C-alpha cells in the first residue's frame, strides 16, 4: 500500500531520521517533512503542491504555482515553456531540476532542518543573459485572518489588516522593499494577531547582495517571493546567489520573528565588526543625552543647543542641515564654503565644541544637482538605469530642480567626497558627518564603471570603502547615516531612523515598531525624529517668494499629544532622543511639553545599561487605553501653505519597553503621555524571563509585587505625563 509517495518499508526506514525525505520517483509526489511541516511537490511540474502544518493539520498553500520565474532586461517572462527534469534526494535536502525551451537550466534545493518548521531554499541557474532577474521562491499561502504584516523597513513598521481597500477596482496590493536598502534587515513576517499563526520570510545573505522582497495580497492568498539580480561578469552565464531564502510557518508575532532572526543575525560579520560592540564610537556621540536637529546658519543652531544643554543639564549634540553653500536637495555637492563664511563658521563650531556641544553636518552621500555647472563633467560617473537614463528625481518642491545619483564605484565621486569631508572635519573642526541616503542600495548598469552588471554587492562594499577612506584621512570622527541597515553597522556610528515620527512625513496608516531595535539594539545606535513643537524652517537658498508664513513659529497646541507620543516612542524603543527645530522660547511657550521631553531624556541617562547597551525583551501583555489624537503631517516639504495637514488617529496613551542589561538586569519602562492617571496591570511568568520563581517587582526603590505560584502580578497606577521604571529581582 502506498502512503502519498511512501511505501511502508521506506517509512519505517526513514522514521529514525525524522522522516526527512520522501521517495522521489517521477510517478510519486516528492515530499519533504520532519514532523513539524510537510512540503509536497507536483509530480508533473515540480512546483510546490502542498505545505501542511503537521501540528494543526492545516494546509498552508492556496495554489500550486511555478516556484521560480526568469525575466529578461525588459522584465518580460522568459520561462513560459518549462520541462520538469525530475528530483533527487541529497544528504541535506531535495533537489529539483528544470529546463526552459530556450535552454536555461535551473536547479532548486529545498531543505528542512530536523527541529525547524522553516524551509530553506537555494537556486542555481545556467544560461542567463546579463540584466536578467530571477524570482524565487514563489509561494502562494492561504490568507490569514486578523492580519498584521511586519516589515524590517528602517526602524520597522506594521501594516494592520493590509487587505483593506481591495475590491474590483483594486484587486491586488503589493509591498516591495529592497535588501540591502529599504529593508534594514532581511525580514517580513505575517501573522494572525489572535491565533498567532504566522508566515516568516527571510534570507541568510551575509554578503549584501541586491534583492527585492515582495508580498502580493489579493482576496484569497498571500504571495511571497524574492527577486534576485544575478551579477554576471565576463562571458559567464552561470549564477548561484550564495545564500538561501527561508520561509514557512511560525507561531507568534513580530517580536517572535525578531527573536528568530536575531539568532542568525548576531553571528554575522556586521555584528562582529560593530563599532558599538568594539567600543570605537567617540565619547561625545556615545554619551549624547539629547539631539537638537536645527537648520540654517550657526546663529540658528548652536546657541539654541548650548541653551538647552545649560538648562537641561544633559549632554546635547547637534544634527545640522543647511549650513552649507548649496540649496538643500538642489545644488549638491557644492557644500563648501559654509554659507556664513569659513571663518565665522569655524569660530562658532570651535566655541560650541569647547562648551561640550558637538555637531554632525549634512552631506548627501551620492546625489548631484543636475542644474549645477559641473553636471556635464559628472555625467559619465553617474548611476545609469538599464535603459541608460540617469536616476533623477525632484525632491525640492520649491525649486523644481532634479538631483541624480552618482555611482559609488568610481574615484571621481569618492575623491571629491573624501576631500570635502576632510575640509569639514579637520579644517572646520566639525565632530562628524551625517551622510544622507547612506543606507540605500542602488543598481548601476553602466559597463564602463567596472562593477558587475545587473546586480551584485558592490554598492555596500563601495560605501564601506568610502567611510573607511574618510576615517583614514580625517582620523577619529563620527559618521551617521539616514535610515538603518544591518549591512552598514560596521561603517556607521549612528543611524537616523525617523519611524517614531513617521506620521509627520508619511501619514497615519502604518504603525512604527522597534523591529530593528529588537534585533540590533546592542550593536547599533539609533537617533533622530521630526518631533517638533514649531513649523519647519525654510532654506534661504530657495525661492523666497514661495516661503510660507510662520516658519519656526508655534504649532497649535492640539498637536502637543503627538509630540509626547514621539518622545515616548523614542524612549521605550531605546533610541537617543531628538527634538527638531528647537528654540529657547519653547521653554516658556511650551513649558509642559519641554518638561516632559526632558523628563524622559534624564530618565534614559540614568538607565544607559538598559537603553544604550541593553537588549530588548518582550513586554508583558497588558491593557492599554487609547485616545483620538490630532496628528500634524508637516515636515520640510510635507506642508500646505501656512497650515499643517491635520489627521486624527487613535493612539495608545501608554508606551512600554522591556529591556535587559548586559549584566542580566531586567527593567520595564512605562510612559503615560496622557493627562490622567492610568492603571497599569500585568502578569509576568518569571520563567519566561529567566527570573527566580520568588522574584519581585520594584519601583522607586520599593517592592510593589512578589511572585506567587509561578506568576508575578503587578498592579499600580501612572500619573499623567510621567514615566515609571519597574525592575525585577
C-alpha positions as CSV (number, residue, x, y, z in Angstrom):
1,X,0.0,0.0,0.0
2,X,1.3,3.4,-0.9
3,X,1.0,6.3,1.5
4,X,1.4,9.6,-0.5
5,X,4.6,8.7,-2.1
6,X,5.9,6.4,0.7
7,X,5.8,2.7,0.9
8,X,5.5,1.2,4.4
9,X,9.1,-0.2,4.3
10,X,10.5,3.2,3.3
11,X,8.5,4.9,6.0
12,X,9.9,2.6,8.7
13,X,13.5,3.2,7.4
14,X,13.1,7.0,7.4
15,X,11.4,7.4,10.8
16,X,14.6,7.3,12.7
17,X,15.8,10.2,10.5
18,X,12.7,12.2,11.4
19,X,11.1,11.2,8.1
20,X,13.1,14.0,6.3
21,X,12.6,12.8,2.8
22,X,10.1,11.0,0.7
23,X,10.6,8.9,-2.4
24,X,11.4,10.9,-5.5
25,X,10.2,8.7,-8.3
26,X,8.5,10.6,-11.1
27,X,5.3,8.6,-10.5
28,X,5.2,9.7,-6.9
29,X,4.6,13.1,-5.2
30,X,8.0,14.2,-3.9
31,X,7.7,15.3,-0.3
32,X,9.9,16.8,2.4
33,X,8.8,16.6,6.1
34,X,10.1,16.4,9.6
35,X,7.1,16.1,11.9
36,X,6.6,19.9,12.0
37,X,5.9,20.7,8.4
38,X,5.3,18.7,5.2
39,X,6.0,20.0,1.7
40,X,4.8,18.0,-1.3
41,X,5.5,18.7,-5.0
42,X,3.5,18.2,-8.1
43,X,5.0,15.2,-9.9
44,X,4.5,16.6,-13.4
45,X,5.8,20.1,-12.9
46,X,7.9,20.0,-9.7
47,X,6.0,23.0,-8.3
48,X,5.1,23.0,-4.6
49,X,1.6,21.5,-4.3
50,X,1.0,21.3,-0.6
51,X,2.5,22.6,2.6
52,X,1.0,21.2,5.8
53,X,1.5,22.4,9.3
54,X,1.9,19.0,11.0
55,X,0.8,20.2,14.4
56,X,-2.6,21.5,13.3
57,X,-3.0,19.6,10.1
58,X,-3.8,22.9,8.3
59,X,-3.0,23.3,4.6
60,X,-1.0,26.5,4.1
61,X,-0.7,26.8,0.3
62,X,-3.6,28.3,-1.6
63,X,-2.4,27.4,-5.2
64,X,0.2,25.3,-6.9
65,X,2.2,27.9,-8.8
66,X,5.7,27.9,-10.5
67,X,8.4,28.0,-7.9
68,X,10.5,30.4,-9.9
69,X,10.4,32.9,-12.8
70,X,13.2,34.3,-15.0
71,X,12.7,37.7,-16.5
72,X,14.8,39.5,-19.2
73,X,16.2,43.0,-19.1
74,X,12.8,44.4,-20.1
75,X,11.1,42.4,-17.2
76,X,9.4,40.1,-19.7
77,X,8.8,36.5,-18.5
78,X,11.0,34.1,-20.5
79,X,10.3,30.7,-18.9
80,X,6.7,30.1,-20.1
81,X,7.7,26.7,-21.6
82,X,9.5,24.7,-18.9
83,X,10.2,21.0,-18.6
84,X,10.5,19.3,-15.2
85,X,13.5,17.0,-15.3
86,X,12.9,15.3,-12.0
87,X,14.2,15.3,-8.5
88,X,16.8,13.5,-6.4
89,X,17.4,13.2,-2.8
90,X,20.6,14.8,-1.4
91,X,22.1,14.5,2.1
92,X,20.8,18.0,3.0
93,X,17.6,18.2,1.1
94,X,15.7,17.6,-2.1
95,X,17.0,18.8,-5.5
96,X,14.6,19.6,-8.3
97,X,15.6,20.4,-11.9
98,X,14.0,22.1,-14.9
99,X,14.9,23.2,-18.4
100,X,13.3,26.0,-20.4
101,X,12.6,25.9,-24.1
102,X,15.5,28.4,-24.6
103,X,18.0,26.1,-22.9
104,X,18.2,27.7,-19.5
105,X,18.7,25.1,-16.8
106,X,17.5,25.6,-13.2
107,X,18.2,23.6,-10.1
108,X,16.5,24.2,-6.8
109,X,17.4,22.8,-3.4
110,X,14.8,22.6,-0.6
111,X,16.0,21.5,2.8
112,X,14.3,21.2,6.2
113,X,16.2,21.0,9.4
114,X,15.0,18.3,11.8
115,X,13.8,20.7,14.5
116,X,12.6,23.5,12.3
117,X,9.4,24.4,10.6
118,X,11.1,26.7,8.2
119,X,12.1,25.7,4.7
120,X,15.5,26.7,3.3
121,X,15.6,27.3,-0.5
122,X,18.6,27.8,-2.7
123,X,18.9,28.0,-6.5
124,X,21.4,27.8,-9.4
125,X,20.8,28.8,-13.0
126,X,22.8,28.1,-16.1
127,X,22.4,30.1,-19.3
128,X,21.3,33.5,-18.0
129,X,21.7,36.7,-20.0
130,X,23.1,39.8,-18.3
131,X,20.4,42.0,-16.9
132,X,18.1,39.1,-16.2
133,X,16.3,38.8,-12.8
134,X,15.1,35.7,-11.0
135,X,12.1,35.4,-8.8
136,X,12.5,32.6,-6.3
137,X,10.9,31.0,-4.3
138,X,7.3,32.0,-5.3
139,X,4.8,30.6,-2.8
140,X,1.1,31.3,-2.6
141,X,-0.1,31.0,1.0
142,X,-3.6,31.0,2.2
143,X,-4.9,34.3,3.6
144,X,-4.6,34.8,7.3
145,X,-7.3,36.3,9.5
146,X,-6.8,39.3,11.7
147,X,-3.6,40.1,9.8
148,X,-0.6,42.0,10.8
149,X,2.3,42.4,8.4
150,X,5.7,43.4,10.0
151,X,8.4,44.7,7.7
152,X,12.0,45.4,8.7
153,X,11.9,48.8,7.0
154,X,14.3,51.2,8.8
155,X,13.1,51.0,12.4
156,X,10.3,48.7,11.4
157,X,6.6,49.0,10.7
158,X,3.3,47.1,11.0
159,X,0.6,47.1,8.4
160,X,-2.6,46.1,10.1
161,X,-5.3,44.5,8.0
162,X,-3.4,45.3,4.9
163,X,-6.1,44.0,2.5
164,X,-8.3,46.9,3.4
165,X,-9.2,48.6,0.2
166,X,-9.2,45.5,-2.0
167,X,-12.1,45.4,-4.5
168,X,-12.9,45.3,-8.2
169,X,-11.0,48.5,-8.8
170,X,-8.1,47.3,-6.7
171,X,-7.7,43.5,-7.0
172,X,-4.1,43.4,-5.7
173,X,-2.0,45.1,-3.1
174,X,1.8,44.8,-3.4
175,X,4.6,45.6,-1.0
176,X,8.1,45.8,-2.4
177,X,11.3,46.5,-0.4
178,X,14.9,46.1,-1.4
179,X,17.5,44.5,0.7
180,X,20.0,45.8,1.5
181,X,18.3,49.2,1.5
182,X,14.7,49.9,2.3
183,X,14.7,46.7,4.4
184,X,17.0,47.4,7.3
185,X,17.0,43.6,8.0
186,X,16.0,40.7,5.7
187,X,12.7,40.0,7.3
188,X,9.0,40.1,6.6
189,X,6.5,38.4,8.9
190,X,2.8,38.0,8.7
191,X,0.6,36.6,11.5
192,X,-2.9,36.4,12.8
193,X,-2.8,38.6,15.9
194,X,-5.4,36.4,17.7
195,X,-4.3,32.8,16.9
196,X,-0.6,33.8,16.4
197,X,-0.5,31.6,13.3
198,X,2.1,33.2,11.1
199,X,4.3,33.2,8.0
200,X,8.0,34.0,8.0
201,X,10.1,35.2,5.1
202,X,13.8,36.0,5.3
203,X,17.2,35.3,3.6
204,X,20.5,34.5,5.1
205,X,22.7,36.7,2.9
206,X,25.7,37.9,4.8
207,X,27.4,39.5,1.8
208,X,24.9,42.2,0.9
209,X,23.7,41.1,-2.5
210,X,20.9,43.1,-4.0
211,X,17.5,41.5,-3.9
212,X,13.8,42.7,-3.5
213,X,11.3,41.2,-1.1
214,X,7.7,41.2,-2.4
215,X,4.4,40.5,-0.8
216,X,1.3,40.4,-3.0
217,X,-2.2,40.3,-1.5
218,X,-5.5,39.5,-3.1
219,X,-8.8,38.5,-1.5
220,X,-7.7,34.8,-1.1
221,X,-4.0,34.5,-0.8
222,X,-0.6,35.9,0.2
223,X,2.2,35.6,-2.4
224,X,5.8,35.7,-1.1
225,X,8.8,35.9,-3.3
226,X,12.2,37.4,-3.6
227,X,13.6,38.9,-6.8
228,X,17.3,38.3,-7.3
229,X,19.6,40.3,-9.6
230,X,22.3,38.0,-10.9
231,X,25.7,39.7,-11.0
232,X,27.1,38.3,-14.3
233,X,30.7,39.2,-15.2
234,X,32.6,38.4,-18.4
235,X,31.2,35.5,-20.5
236,X,29.8,33.6,-17.6
237,X,26.1,32.8,-17.7
238,X,26.0,30.7,-14.6
239,X,24.6,32.0,-11.4
240,X,24.2,30.9,-7.8
241,X,23.2,33.6,-5.3
242,X,25.3,32.0,-2.5
243,X,22.5,32.4,0.1
244,X,19.2,30.8,1.0
245,X,15.7,32.1,1.2
246,X,13.9,30.9,4.3
247,X,10.1,30.7,4.7
248,X,7.4,28.8,6.4
249,X,5.1,28.8,9.4
250,X,5.8,30.1,12.8
251,X,3.8,30.9,15.9
252,X,3.9,34.3,17.5
253,X,4.1,37.9,16.5
254,X,6.6,40.4,15.2
255,X,8.7,40.1,18.4
256,X,8.8,36.3,17.9
257,X,10.0,36.8,14.3
258,X,12.7,39.3,15.5
259,X,13.9,36.8,18.1
260,X,14.1,34.1,15.4
261,X,16.0,36.4,13.1
262,X,18.4,37.6,15.9
263,X,19.7,34.0,16.5
264,X,21.2,34.2,13.0
265,X,21.9,37.9,12.8
266,X,24.2,38.3,15.8
267,X,26.6,35.7,14.3
268,X,27.2,37.7,11.2
269,X,30.1,39.9,10.2
270,X,28.3,43.2,10.8
271,X,27.8,42.3,14.5
272,X,31.4,41.1,14.9
273,X,32.5,44.4,13.3
274,X,30.0,46.7,15.0
275,X,31.6,50.0,16.1
276,X,29.4,50.0,19.2
277,X,30.3,46.4,20.2
278,X,34.0,47.2,19.6
279,X,33.8,50.4,21.7
280,X,35.0,52.5,18.8
281,X,32.4,55.3,18.9
282,X,33.5,58.8,20.0
283,X,32.6,59.6,23.6
284,X,30.5,62.6,22.8
285,X,28.3,60.7,20.3
286,X,28.0,57.7,22.7
287,X,27.1,59.9,25.6
288,X,24.7,62.3,23.8
289,X,21.6,62.8,26.0
290,X,19.6,64.8,23.5
291,X,19.9,65.8,19.9
292,X,18.9,69.1,18.5
293,X,18.0,69.0,14.8
294,X,18.2,72.6,13.6
295,X,18.9,74.1,10.2
296,X,20.5,77.2,8.8
297,X,23.4,79.5,9.8
298,X,25.2,78.8,13.1
299,X,23.2,81.5,14.9
300,X,20.0,79.5,14.4
301,X,21.6,76.2,15.6
302,X,24.5,76.4,18.1
303,X,23.2,79.0,20.6
304,X,19.9,77.0,20.9
305,X,21.8,73.8,21.6
306,X,24.0,75.5,24.1
307,X,21.0,77.0,25.9
308,X,19.3,73.6,26.0
309,X,22.4,71.9,27.4
310,X,22.7,74.5,30.1
311,X,19.0,74.4,31.2
312,X,18.6,70.7,30.9
313,X,21.9,69.5,32.4
314,X,22.1,67.0,29.6
315,X,24.9,66.4,27.0
316,X,23.4,68.0,23.9
317,X,24.6,67.3,20.3
318,X,23.5,68.9,17.0
319,X,22.3,67.5,13.7
320,X,22.9,70.4,11.4
321,X,21.3,70.9,7.9
322,X,21.6,73.9,5.6
323,X,25.0,75.0,7.0
324,X,26.4,74.7,3.5
325,X,26.7,76.9,0.4
326,X,24.1,75.0,-1.6
327,X,20.4,74.7,-1.5
328,X,19.0,71.6,0.0
329,X,18.1,68.8,-2.5
330,X,19.1,71.2,-5.2
331,X,22.8,72.4,-5.7
332,X,24.5,69.3,-4.3
333,X,27.5,68.8,-3.9
334,X,28.5,72.5,-3.6
335,X,28.7,72.3,0.2
336,X,31.9,74.4,0.7
337,X,32.4,77.0,1.9
338,X,29.8,77.4,4.6
339,X,27.1,79.9,3.7
340,X,28.2,82.3,6.5
341,X,31.8,82.1,5.5
342,X,34.6,79.7,6.7
343,X,36.0,81.9,9.5
344,X,32.6,82.7,11.2
345,X,31.6,79.1,10.8
346,X,34.9,77.7,12.2
347,X,34.8,80.1,15.2
348,X,31.2,79.2,16.1
349,X,31.9,75.5,15.9
350,X,35.0,75.8,18.0
351,X,33.2,77.8,20.7
352,X,30.4,75.3,20.9
353,X,32.7,72.4,21.0
354,X,34.7,74.0,23.8
355,X,31.5,74.0,25.7
356,X,30.7,70.4,25.0
357,X,28.2,70.8,22.1
358,X,29.4,68.8,19.0
359,X,27.8,68.7,15.6
360,X,27.1,66.4,12.7
361,X,26.8,68.4,9.4
362,X,24.7,67.2,6.5
363,X,26.4,65.9,3.3
364,X,24.4,63.7,1.0
365,X,26.3,60.5,0.2
366,X,25.8,60.3,-3.5
367,X,23.4,62.9,-5.1
368,X,24.4,65.6,-7.6
369,X,22.3,68.5,-8.7
370,X,21.6,68.4,-12.4
371,X,21.3,72.2,-12.6
372,X,24.8,72.8,-11.4
373,X,27.7,73.9,-13.6
374,X,29.7,70.7,-13.3
375,X,26.9,68.3,-14.1
376,X,28.1,67.7,-17.6
377,X,31.5,66.7,-16.3
378,X,29.9,64.4,-13.7
379,X,27.5,62.6,-16.1
380,X,29.9,59.8,-17.1
381,X,30.3,58.8,-13.5
382,X,26.6,59.0,-12.6
383,X,24.5,55.9,-12.0
384,X,22.7,54.5,-15.1
385,X,19.5,52.6,-15.2
386,X,19.0,49.6,-17.6
387,X,17.8,51.9,-20.4
388,X,20.9,54.2,-19.9
389,X,19.0,57.0,-18.2
390,X,20.1,58.7,-15.0
391,X,18.4,58.1,-11.7
392,X,16.9,61.6,-11.4
393,X,14.1,62.8,-9.2
394,X,12.7,66.1,-7.9
395,X,12.5,66.3,-4.1
396,X,12.7,70.1,-3.6
397,X,9.2,71.4,-4.4
398,X,10.3,75.0,-4.0
399,X,12.8,74.9,-6.9
400,X,11.7,72.0,-9.0
401,X,15.3,71.1,-9.8
402,X,16.3,67.5,-10.1
403,X,19.1,65.6,-8.4
404,X,20.8,62.5,-9.8
405,X,22.6,59.6,-8.1
406,X,26.3,59.2,-8.6
407,X,27.8,55.7,-8.8
408,X,30.0,55.0,-5.8
409,X,32.2,52.7,-7.8
410,X,34.5,55.4,-9.2
411,X,37.2,57.7,-7.9
412,X,35.5,60.8,-9.5
413,X,32.8,60.9,-6.8
414,X,34.7,59.3,-3.9
415,X,37.8,61.5,-4.3
416,X,35.6,64.6,-4.2
417,X,33.5,63.5,-1.3
418,X,36.6,62.5,0.8
419,X,38.2,65.9,0.1
420,X,35.1,67.7,1.2
421,X,34.8,65.6,4.3
422,X,38.4,66.2,5.2
423,X,37.9,70.0,5.0
424,X,34.8,69.9,7.1
425,X,36.3,67.6,9.8
426,X,39.9,68.8,10.0
427,X,39.7,72.5,8.9
428,X,36.4,73.4,10.4
429,X,36.5,71.2,13.5
430,X,33.2,69.5,12.9
431,X,32.5,66.4,15.0
432,X,31.2,64.3,12.2
433,X,29.1,64.0,9.0
434,X,25.6,62.9,8.5
435,X,25.7,61.0,5.2
436,X,22.1,61.4,3.8
437,X,20.7,58.3,2.0
438,X,23.6,56.2,3.3
439,X,21.5,53.1,3.9
440,X,20.5,52.9,0.3
441,X,21.4,50.3,-2.2
442,X,21.3,51.1,-5.9
443,X,22.0,49.1,-9.1
444,X,24.0,50.7,-11.8
445,X,24.1,49.4,-15.4
446,X,26.9,51.4,-16.8
447,X,29.5,48.8,-18.0
448,X,32.3,51.5,-18.2
449,X,32.3,51.8,-14.3
450,X,33.9,48.4,-13.8
451,X,31.4,46.8,-11.5
452,X,29.2,43.8,-12.2
453,X,26.1,44.5,-14.3
454,X,22.6,43.5,-13.2
455,X,23.2,43.1,-9.5
456,X,25.9,42.2,-7.0
457,X,27.1,43.6,-3.7
458,X,29.4,46.4,-4.9
459,X,27.2,49.2,-3.7
460,X,27.5,48.3,0.0
461,X,31.2,47.4,-0.3
462,X,31.9,50.8,-2.0
463,X,30.0,52.7,0.7
464,X,32.0,50.9,3.3
465,X,35.2,51.8,1.4
466,X,34.1,55.5,1.3
467,X,33.5,55.5,5.0
468,X,36.9,53.9,5.6
469,X,38.7,56.5,3.4
470,X,37.1,59.3,5.4
471,X,38.1,57.9,8.7
472,X,41.6,57.1,7.4
473,X,42.2,60.6,6.2
474,X,40.4,62.6,8.9
475,X,41.2,60.5,11.9
476,X,38.7,59.8,14.7
477,X,35.3,61.1,13.7
478,X,31.6,60.2,13.8
479,X,29.7,59.1,10.7
480,X,25.9,58.9,10.7
481,X,23.6,57.7,8.0
482,X,19.9,58.1,7.0
483,X,17.8,55.1,7.9
484,X,19.2,51.9,9.4
485,X,20.6,48.7,7.9
486,X,22.5,45.7,9.1
487,X,24.9,45.9,6.2
488,X,26.1,49.4,7.3
489,X,26.7,48.6,11.0
490,X,30.5,48.2,10.5
491,X,30.8,51.6,8.8
492,X,28.4,53.9,10.6
493,X,28.4,55.1,14.3
494,X,24.8,56.3,14.3
495,X,21.6,55.6,12.4
496,X,18.9,58.3,11.9
497,X,15.7,56.4,11.9
498,X,12.6,58.6,11.7
499,X,10.0,56.0,12.4
500,X,9.0,57.4,15.8
501,X,7.7,60.5,13.9
502,X,6.6,58.8,10.7
503,X,3.1,60.4,10.8
504,X,4.7,63.9,10.2
505,X,6.1,62.9,6.8
506,X,4.1,59.8,5.7
507,X,0.7,60.0,7.4
508,X,-1.1,57.8,9.9
509,X,-1.7,54.5,8.1
510,X,1.1,52.2,9.2
511,X,2.5,51.9,12.7
512,X,6.2,52.0,13.7
513,X,7.6,49.1,15.7
514,X,11.1,48.7,17.0
515,X,11.9,45.7,14.9
516,X,15.5,46.8,14.1
517,X,15.9,47.5,17.8
518,X,14.7,44.1,18.8
519,X,17.4,42.6,16.7
520,X,20.3,45.0,16.8
521,X,20.0,47.5,19.7
522,X,23.2,46.3,21.4
523,X,25.1,46.6,18.1
524,X,23.9,49.9,16.6
525,X,22.8,53.3,18.0
526,X,19.7,54.9,16.6
527,X,18.5,58.5,16.9
528,X,16.5,61.1,15.0
529,X,13.0,62.4,14.8
530,X,10.9,65.1,13.2
531,X,9.3,65.6,16.6
532,X,8.8,69.3,16.9
533,X,6.7,72.0,18.5
534,X,7.1,74.5,15.7
535,X,6.5,74.8,12.0
536,X,9.5,73.8,9.8
537,X,12.1,76.3,8.7
538,X,12.7,77.5,5.1
539,X,16.0,77.3,3.3
540,X,17.3,80.8,2.4
541,X,18.7,79.3,-0.8
542,X,15.2,78.5,-2.1
543,X,12.9,81.0,-3.9
544,X,11.8,83.5,-1.2
545,X,8.5,84.2,-2.9
546,X,7.5,80.6,-2.1
547,X,8.3,80.9,1.6
548,X,5.2,80.0,3.7
549,X,4.4,82.3,6.6
550,X,5.0,81.3,10.2
551,X,8.2,79.3,9.7
552,X,9.6,78.2,13.1
553,X,6.6,79.6,14.9
554,X,4.5,77.5,17.3
555,X,2.3,74.7,16.1
556,X,-1.2,74.7,17.5
557,X,-1.5,73.1,21.0
558,X,-3.8,70.4,19.6
559,X,-0.6,68.7,18.3
560,X,1.1,68.5,21.7
561,X,-0.1,64.9,22.3
562,X,1.7,63.9,19.1
563,X,4.9,65.4,20.3
564,X,4.6,63.5,23.6
565,X,3.9,60.3,21.7
566,X,7.1,60.7,19.6
567,X,9.2,61.4,22.6
568,X,7.7,58.3,24.4
569,X,8.3,56.0,21.5
570,X,12.0,57.0,21.3
571,X,12.5,56.3,25.0
572,X,10.9,52.9,25.1
573,X,12.5,51.9,21.8
574,X,15.9,52.6,23.3
575,X,16.9,55.5,21.0
576,X,18.8,58.6,21.7
577,X,16.1,61.3,21.9
578,X,15.8,64.2,19.4
579,X,13.9,67.5,19.1
580,X,13.7,69.1,15.7
581,X,13.7,72.9,15.3
582,X,14.3,73.7,19.0
583,X,14.3,77.3,20.2
584,X,14.8,78.7,23.7
585,X,11.3,80.4,23.6
586,X,9.8,76.9,23.8
587,X,11.0,76.6,27.4
588,X,8.2,79.1,28.3
589,X,5.8,78.8,25.4
590,X,5.6,75.0,25.6
591,X,6.9,74.5,29.1
592,X,4.9,71.4,29.9
593,X,5.9,69.6,26.6
594,X,9.6,70.5,27.1
595,X,9.4,69.4,30.7
596,X,8.0,66.1,29.6
597,X,10.7,65.6,26.9
598,X,13.5,66.4,29.4
599,X,12.0,64.1,32.0
600,X,12.3,61.2,29.6
601,X,15.8,62.2,28.4
602,X,17.0,62.4,32.0
603,X,15.5,59.1,32.9
604,X,17.2,57.5,29.9
605,X,20.6,58.8,31.1
606,X,20.1,57.1,34.4
607,X,19.4,53.7,32.7
608,X,22.0,53.6,30.0
609,X,22.9,50.0,30.8
610,X,19.4,49.1,29.5
611,X,18.6,51.8,27.0
612,X,22.0,52.2,25.3
613,X,23.8,48.8,25.9
614,X,20.8,46.6,26.6
615,X,18.8,44.0,24.7
616,X,15.1,44.4,24.0
617,X,12.7,41.8,25.5
618,X,9.0,41.1,25.1
619,X,6.7,43.4,27.1
620,X,4.2,41.5,29.2
621,X,0.6,41.7,27.9
622,X,-1.4,44.5,29.4
623,X,-4.5,46.5,28.6
624,X,-3.5,49.9,27.1
625,X,-6.1,52.7,26.9
626,X,-6.2,54.8,23.7
627,X,-7.3,58.2,22.6
628,X,-8.1,60.1,19.4
629,X,-5.2,62.4,18.7
630,X,-4.7,65.3,16.3
631,X,-1.7,64.5,14.1
632,X,0.1,67.0,12.0
633,X,1.7,65.9,8.8
634,X,4.3,68.7,8.5
635,X,8.0,68.3,7.7
636,X,10.2,70.3,5.4
637,X,8.2,69.6,2.2
638,X,5.0,67.9,3.6
639,X,3.3,71.2,4.1
640,X,0.3,73.0,2.6
641,X,0.7,76.8,2.8
642,X,0.6,78.2,6.3
643,X,-1.1,75.2,7.9
644,X,-0.2,71.7,9.0
645,X,-2.1,68.9,7.3
646,X,-4.2,67.5,10.0
647,X,-5.5,64.0,10.5
648,X,-6.9,62.2,13.5
649,X,-5.6,58.9,14.7
650,X,-6.3,56.6,17.6
651,X,-3.1,56.2,19.6
652,X,-2.1,54.4,22.8
653,X,-1.7,56.5,25.9
654,X,0.8,54.1,27.5
655,X,4.1,53.3,25.8
656,X,6.2,50.4,27.2
657,X,9.6,48.8,26.6
658,X,11.2,45.8,28.4
659,X,15.0,45.8,28.5
660,X,17.7,43.5,29.7
661,X,21.1,45.0,30.7
662,X,24.4,43.3,29.8
663,X,24.7,42.2,33.5
664,X,21.3,40.5,33.2
665,X,19.1,43.1,34.9
666,X,15.5,43.4,33.7
667,X,13.6,46.6,33.6
668,X,10.2,47.7,32.3
669,X,9.8,51.3,31.2
670,X,6.3,52.7,31.1
671,X,5.4,56.2,29.8
672,X,2.0,57.8,30.2
673,X,1.6,60.6,27.5
674,X,-2.0,61.4,28.6
675,X,-3.2,63.9,31.2
676,X,-5.0,61.5,33.5
677,X,-3.8,58.8,36.0
678,X,-3.9,55.4,34.3
679,X,-3.9,51.9,35.7
680,X,-1.0,49.5,34.9
681,X,-1.9,45.8,35.4
682,X,0.0,42.8,34.1
683,X,1.0,39.3,34.9
684,X,4.5,38.1,34.3
685,X,5.8,34.5,34.1
686,X,9.2,34.6,35.8
687,X,10.4,31.5,33.9
688,X,10.0,33.2,30.6
689,X,12.4,35.9,31.6
690,X,14.9,33.8,33.5
691,X,13.8,35.2,36.8
692,X,13.6,33.2,40.1
693,X,10.2,31.8,41.0
694,X,10.3,34.1,44.1
695,X,11.1,37.2,42.1
696,X,9.7,40.7,43.0
697,X,8.9,43.9,41.1
698,X,10.4,47.1,42.4
699,X,9.6,50.8,41.7
700,X,11.3,53.8,43.1
701,X,13.3,51.5,45.4
702,X,10.3,49.8,46.9
703,X,8.8,46.4,46.3
704,X,5.4,46.7,44.7
705,X,4.7,42.9,44.0
706,X,6.0,39.5,44.8
707,X,5.6,36.3,42.7
708,X,3.1,33.7,43.9
709,X,2.5,30.3,42.5
710,X,4.7,30.9,39.4
711,X,3.2,34.3,38.5
712,X,4.2,37.8,39.3
713,X,1.1,40.0,39.3
714,X,1.7,43.8,39.2
715,X,-0.9,46.4,39.7
716,X,-0.1,50.1,40.0
717,X,-1.0,53.5,38.6
718,X,0.8,56.0,36.5
719,X,0.2,59.8,36.7
720,X,-0.3,61.8,33.5
721,X,2.8,63.0,31.6
722,X,5.0,60.7,33.6
723,X,7.4,57.7,33.4
724,X,7.9,54.8,35.7
725,X,10.7,52.2,35.7
726,X,9.9,48.8,37.2
727,X,12.8,46.5,37.9
728,X,12.6,42.8,38.5
729,X,14.8,41.0,41.0
